[in-house]
Amino acid sequence: MLRKLLPHAAIILSGMYFVFFFIDRVNTAMAFINNNITKRLLFALCVISIVEAVWLIRDDRRKTRQQQARAEAARRQRQAEAPRRYVR
């Protein structure tokens, strides 16, 4: 469940930061970027992004290893069957 929610949370927080950035550029007196709530949101965005990146890298490596294992098993199968094919 958490794994499905984290990407959405990262998108929402990133969108909030875009809005905060542009509002802060137009009206600096509101100080959207320079307050404690924004700093906490930025910390949450960083943590979520790191966790998501680690999960993505782990899944990618797992899929690559599975594909390599299947290819190696198929190669061994072909090698094992090769002498039998040509025997009459």
C-alpha positions in Angstrom: 0.0 0.0 0.0 2.8 2.4 1.0 4.6 1.6 -2.2 1.6 2.8 -4.3 1.1 6.0 -2.2 4.7 7.3 -2.2 4.9 8.2 -5.9 1.6 10.1 -5.6 2.9 11.9 -2.5 6.1 12.8 -4.3 4.1 14.3 -7.2 1.8 16.2 -4.9 4.7 17.7 -2.9 6.6 18.5 -6.1 3.6 20.4 -7.4 3.2 22.2 -4.2 6.8 23.3 -4.4 6.3 24.6 -7.9 3.4 26.7 -6.7 5.3 27.9 -3.7 8.3 28.9 -5.8 6.3 30.9 -8.3 4.1 32.6 -5.7 7.2 33.4 -3.7 8.8 35.0 -6.9 5.8 37.2 -7.4 5.1 38.1 -3.8 8.2 37.8 -1.7 6.4 39.2 1.4 4.4 36.0 1.8 7.7 34.0 2.3 6.4 30.7 1.2 9.9 29.2 0.7 11.5 30.6 3.9 9.3 29.1 6.7 9.3 26.0 8.9 6.3 24.3 7.3 7.9 24.5 3.8 11.2 23.2 5.2 9.4 20.2 6.7 7.6 19.6 3.4 10.9 19.7 1.6 12.4 17.2 4.0 9.4 14.9 3.4 9.8 15.3 -0.4 13.5 14.4 -0.2 12.8 11.3 2.0 10.0 10.1 -0.3 12.1 10.7 -3.4 15.1 8.7 -2.0 12.9 5.8 -0.9 11.2 5.7 -4.3 14.5 5.8 -6.1 15.9 2.9 -4.0 12.8 0.8 -4.7 13.0 1.6 -8.4 16.7 0.7 -8.6 16.1 -2.5 -6.6 13.2 -3.6 -8.9 15.2 -2.8 -12.0 18.1 -4.9 -10.8 15.9 -7.7 -9.8 14.2 -7.8 -13.2 17.6 -7.7 -14.9 18.9 -10.6 -12.8 15.8 -12.6 -13.6 16.2 -12.0 -17.3 19.9 -12.9 -17.1 19.0 -16.1 -15.2 16.4 -17.1 -17.8 18.8 -16.5 -20.6 21.5 -18.5 -18.9 19.1 -21.3 -18.2 18.0 -21.3 -21.8 21.6 -21.4 -23.0 22.4 -24.3 -20.7 19.3 -26.1 -22.0 20.4 -25.6 -25.6 23.9 -26.8 -24.7 22.6 -29.9 -23.0 20.3 -30.8 -25.9 22.9 -30.1 -28.6 24.6 -33.5 -28.5 21.2 -35.3 -28.5 20.0 -33.5 -31.6 22.7 -34.8 -33.8 22.8 -38.3 -32.6 21.0 -40.8 -34.8 
